[in-house]
Amino acid sequence: MKRVIAAVIVFFAALYCTPVGAKDEASAAVWDSANTAYIEADYATAIKNYEQLLDSGYESARLYFNLGNAYFKKGMNGRAILNYNKALKLAPGNDDIRYNLSIANAYVQDKIEEVPVFFVKRWLIDLGNSLSGNTWAILSLVFFALMLIGVGAYLLLRRMIWQKIGFYGAVIFTLFFIVSVFYASVGRKAQLDPKEAIIMASAAPVKSSPDGGSKDIFVLHEGTKVRVEGSLGDWREIRIADGNKGWVEAASIEMID
């Protein structure tokens, strides 16, 4: 048990000491310059510098959030919504991101009603979306360690009360472990194979088939979120929140990855 606990402690220590997202002096200067430009309402420069950080491999919820704010101030609502959604993927519990995204969504021309979802399914979806995939992965390790501790208590301790606590604790943490692994795998799959996208074109005709000469079913506008169901050449099959679907040109959307 001591080895398991030690391994978990080492894991968390490594997590917090790893320089992922840490900025060297040059990147810190770009970050400060971008923030200063934003404060001074020079949104074009702010966007340029934030994008430079992304191109350099730096990624964080705050970076996407600030970039979304700059795009929104610049009047580029589609880009703002795209970056707010990317920020929300990394920090799903952040109320500031959700609030600014709701403001940006209010400017979207398309008002689409979602298909009603059974309340249990909605609750499960909201639970999964309450934390990032990486956080669920960390929780799975914690629950696994606690499960092993419970098993160890049940097998090794002599007193009946501690055996019962160990047994029931192991059962409970096993369930938590299974749930967290499931949500972590869902989050990992979403990272590797993103399905959601934002309409970038001011107006994107949705076709009945992947052919420019096919019939227009409806038209979507900048900022609308869609789900990509398939692809064929330069065309993407998309579905919107009310269940309607069709084909749009790949150039008219950008994935939330």
C-alpha positions as CSV (number, residue, x, y, z in Angstrom):
1,M,0.0,0.0,0.0
2,K,2.8,2.4,0.8
3,R,4.3,1.9,-2.7
4,V,0.9,2.7,-4.3
5,I,0.5,5.9,-2.2
6,A,4.1,6.9,-3.0
7,A,3.5,6.3,-6.7
8,V,0.4,8.6,-6.6
9,I,2.4,11.3,-4.7
10,V,5.2,11.1,-7.3
11,F,2.7,11.3,-10.1
12,F,1.1,14.5,-8.7
13,A,4.5,16.0,-8.0
14,A,5.6,15.3,-11.6
15,L,2.3,16.8,-12.9
16,Y,2.9,20.1,-11.1
17,C,6.6,20.2,-11.8
18,T,6.4,19.4,-15.5
19,P,7.0,22.6,-17.6
20,V,4.0,22.0,-19.8
21,G,2.6,25.4,-20.7
22,A,5.5,27.2,-18.9
23,K,6.7,30.2,-20.8
24,D,10.3,31.1,-21.6
25,E,11.3,34.7,-21.5
26,A,10.5,35.3,-25.2
27,S,7.1,33.8,-24.9
28,A,6.4,35.7,-21.7
29,A,7.3,38.9,-23.5
30,V,4.8,38.1,-26.3
31,W,2.2,37.3,-23.7
32,D,2.7,40.6,-21.9
33,S,2.7,42.4,-25.3
34,A,-0.6,40.8,-26.3
35,N,-2.2,41.6,-23.0
36,T,-1.0,45.2,-23.2
37,A,-2.3,45.6,-26.8
38,Y,-5.7,44.3,-25.6
39,I,-5.9,46.8,-22.8
40,E,-5.0,49.5,-25.2
41,A,-7.8,48.3,-27.6
42,D,-5.2,47.3,-30.2
43,Y,-7.1,44.1,-30.9
44,A,-5.3,43.3,-34.1
45,T,-1.9,43.2,-32.4
46,A,-3.3,41.3,-29.5
47,I,-4.7,38.7,-31.9
48,K,-1.4,38.4,-33.7
49,N,0.6,37.9,-30.5
50,Y,-1.9,35.4,-29.0
51,E,-1.9,33.4,-32.3
52,Q,1.9,33.5,-32.3
53,L,1.9,31.8,-28.9
54,L,-0.4,29.1,-30.2
55,D,1.8,28.6,-33.2
56,S,4.8,28.2,-30.9
57,G,3.0,25.3,-29.2
58,Y,1.7,27.0,-26.1
59,E,-1.8,26.2,-25.1
60,S,-4.0,27.0,-22.1
61,A,-7.6,27.9,-21.4
62,R,-6.5,31.5,-20.5
63,L,-4.8,31.9,-23.8
64,Y,-7.8,30.7,-25.8
65,F,-10.1,32.8,-23.6
66,N,-8.1,36.0,-24.2
67,L,-7.9,35.3,-27.9
68,G,-11.6,34.8,-28.0
69,N,-12.1,38.2,-26.2
70,A,-9.8,39.9,-28.7
71,Y,-11.7,38.4,-31.7
72,F,-15.0,39.4,-30.2
73,K,-13.9,43.0,-29.7
74,K,-12.6,42.9,-33.3
75,G,-16.1,41.9,-34.4
76,M,-15.0,38.4,-35.6
77,N,-17.7,36.5,-33.8
78,G,-17.1,33.1,-35.4
79,R,-13.5,33.2,-34.3
80,A,-14.4,34.3,-30.8
81,I,-16.9,31.4,-30.4
82,L,-14.3,29.0,-31.8
83,N,-11.7,30.0,-29.2
84,Y,-14.2,30.2,-26.3
85,N,-15.1,26.6,-27.1
86,K,-11.5,25.6,-27.2
87,A,-11.0,27.3,-23.8
88,L,-14.0,25.5,-22.4
89,K,-12.6,22.1,-23.4
90,L,-9.5,22.8,-21.2
91,A,-11.5,24.4,-18.4
92,P,-15.1,23.2,-18.6
93,G,-16.0,24.6,-15.1
94,N,-14.9,28.1,-15.8
95,D,-17.9,30.4,-15.4
96,D,-16.2,33.4,-17.1
97,I,-15.6,31.4,-20.3
98,R,-19.2,30.1,-20.3
99,Y,-20.6,33.6,-19.7
100,N,-18.6,35.2,-22.6
101,L,-19.5,32.3,-24.9
102,S,-23.2,32.9,-24.1
103,I,-22.8,36.6,-25.0
104,A,-21.1,35.7,-28.3
105,N,-23.7,33.1,-29.1
106,A,-26.4,35.7,-28.6
107,Y,-25.0,37.4,-31.7
108,V,-25.3,34.3,-33.9
109,Q,-28.0,34.7,-36.5
110,D,-29.1,31.0,-36.4
111,K,-31.4,30.3,-33.5
112,I,-31.6,26.5,-33.4
113,E,-33.6,24.5,-30.9
114,E,-31.9,21.4,-29.6
115,V,-33.6,18.0,-29.8
116,P,-35.0,17.2,-26.3
117,V,-32.8,14.8,-24.4
118,F,-33.9,12.4,-21.6
119,F,-33.0,14.1,-18.3
120,V,-30.8,11.2,-17.1
121,K,-28.8,11.3,-20.3
122,R,-28.6,15.1,-20.0
123,W,-27.3,14.7,-16.5
124,L,-24.7,12.2,-17.5
125,I,-23.5,14.4,-20.3
126,D,-23.3,17.5,-18.0
127,L,-21.4,15.4,-15.5
128,G,-18.8,14.4,-18.1
129,N,-18.6,18.0,-19.4
130,S,-18.1,19.4,-15.9
131,L,-14.4,18.3,-15.9
132,S,-11.8,18.1,-18.6
133,G,-10.6,14.7,-19.9
134,N,-7.2,15.2,-18.2
135,T,-8.9,15.8,-14.9
136,W,-11.0,12.7,-15.2
137,A,-7.8,10.8,-16.0
138,I,-6.2,12.1,-12.8
139,L,-9.3,11.2,-10.8
140,S,-9.2,7.7,-12.2
141,L,-5.7,7.2,-10.7
142,V,-6.8,8.6,-7.4
143,F,-9.8,6.4,-7.2
144,F,-7.7,3.4,-8.3
145,A,-5.3,4.0,-5.5
146,L,-8.1,4.4,-3.0
147,M,-9.7,1.2,-4.3
148,L,-6.4,-0.7,-3.7
149,I,-6.2,0.8,-0.2
150,G,-9.7,-0.5,0.5
151,V,-8.8,-3.9,-0.8
152,G,-5.7,-3.9,1.3
153,A,-7.6,-2.9,4.4
154,Y,-10.1,-5.7,3.8
155,L,-7.5,-8.4,3.3
156,L,-4.8,-7.3,5.8
157,L,-6.6,-5.7,8.8
158,R,-7.8,-7.9,11.6
159,R,-10.6,-5.8,13.1
160,M,-14.1,-6.5,11.6
161,I,-15.0,-2.8,11.5
162,W,-12.0,-1.9,9.4
163,Q,-12.6,-4.9,7.1
164,K,-16.1,-3.7,6.4
165,I,-14.9,-0.2,5.8
166,G,-12.3,-1.5,3.4
167,F,-14.7,-3.7,1.6
168,Y,-17.4,-1.1,1.0
169,G,-14.8,1.5,0.3
170,A,-13.2,-0.7,-2.3
171,V,-16.7,-1.3,-3.9
172,I,-17.5,2.4,-4.0
173,F,-14.1,3.5,-5.3
174,T,-14.2,0.8,-7.9
175,L,-17.5,2.3,-9.3
176,F,-15.9,5.8,-9.2
177,F,-12.9,4.4,-11.0
178,I,-15.0,2.9,-13.7
179,V,-16.9,6.2,-14.2
180,S,-13.8,8.3,-14.3
181,V,-12.0,6.0,-16.7
182,F,-15.1,6.1,-19.0
183,Y,-15.2,9.9,-19.0
184,A,-11.4,10.1,-19.4
185,S,-11.6,7.8,-22.5
186,V,-14.5,9.9,-23.9
187,G,-12.4,13.1,-23.4
188,R,-9.3,11.5,-25.0
189,K,-11.3,10.3,-28.0
190,A,-12.7,13.9,-28.4
191,Q,-9.2,15.3,-28.4
192,L,-7.9,12.8,-30.9
193,D,-10.9,12.8,-33.2
194,P,-12.9,16.1,-32.7
195,K,-16.4,16.1,-34.1
196,E,-17.6,19.6,-33.3
197,A,-17.0,22.6,-35.5
198,I,-17.9,26.3,-35.9
199,I,-19.2,27.9,-39.1
200,M,-16.7,30.4,-40.2
201,A,-18.3,31.7,-43.4
202,S,-20.7,34.6,-43.2
203,A,-23.2,32.3,-44.9
204,A,-22.7,28.6,-45.6
205,P,-25.2,26.8,-47.9
206,V,-26.0,23.3,-46.6
207,K,-26.3,21.0,-49.6
208,S,-28.3,17.8,-50.0
209,S,-25.2,16.0,-51.3
210,P,-21.4,16.7,-51.5
211,D,-21.7,18.5,-54.8
212,G,-21.7,22.2,-55.5
213,G,-24.6,21.8,-57.9
214,S,-26.9,20.0,-55.5
215,K,-29.9,21.5,-53.8
216,D,-29.5,23.9,-50.9
217,I,-31.4,22.5,-47.9
218,F,-30.8,25.5,-45.6
219,V,-28.2,28.1,-44.9
220,L,-26.0,28.4,-41.7
221,H,-24.2,31.6,-40.6
222,E,-21.1,32.5,-38.8
223,G,-20.7,31.2,-35.3
224,T,-23.2,28.3,-35.4
225,K,-21.9,25.1,-33.9
226,V,-22.3,21.9,-35.9
227,R,-21.3,18.3,-35.5
228,V,-19.3,16.7,-38.3
229,E,-20.7,13.3,-39.1
230,G,-18.5,12.4,-42.2
231,S,-16.4,13.7,-45.0
232,L,-15.9,13.3,-48.7
233,G,-13.2,15.2,-50.4
234,D,-13.6,18.9,-49.7
235,W,-17.1,18.4,-48.2
236,R,-18.2,17.7,-44.7
237,E,-21.5,16.1,-43.6
238,I,-22.8,18.1,-40.6
239,R,-25.6,17.8,-38.2
240,I,-27.1,20.8,-36.3
241,A,-28.7,20.8,-32.8
242,D,-32.3,20.2,-34.1
243,G,-31.2,17.0,-35.9
244,N,-31.2,18.4,-39.5
245,K,-28.1,17.5,-41.5
246,G,-26.5,18.1,-44.9
247,W,-23.2,18.9,-46.6
248,V,-21.0,22.0,-46.4
249,E,-17.7,22.9,-47.9
250,A,-14.8,22.1,-45.5
251,A,-13.4,25.6,-46.0
252,S,-16.6,27.1,-44.4
253,I,-16.0,25.4,-41.0
254,E,-13.2,25.0,-38.5
255,M,-13.0,22.1,-36.0
256,I,-13.0,22.7,-32.2
257,D,-9.8,20.7,-31.5
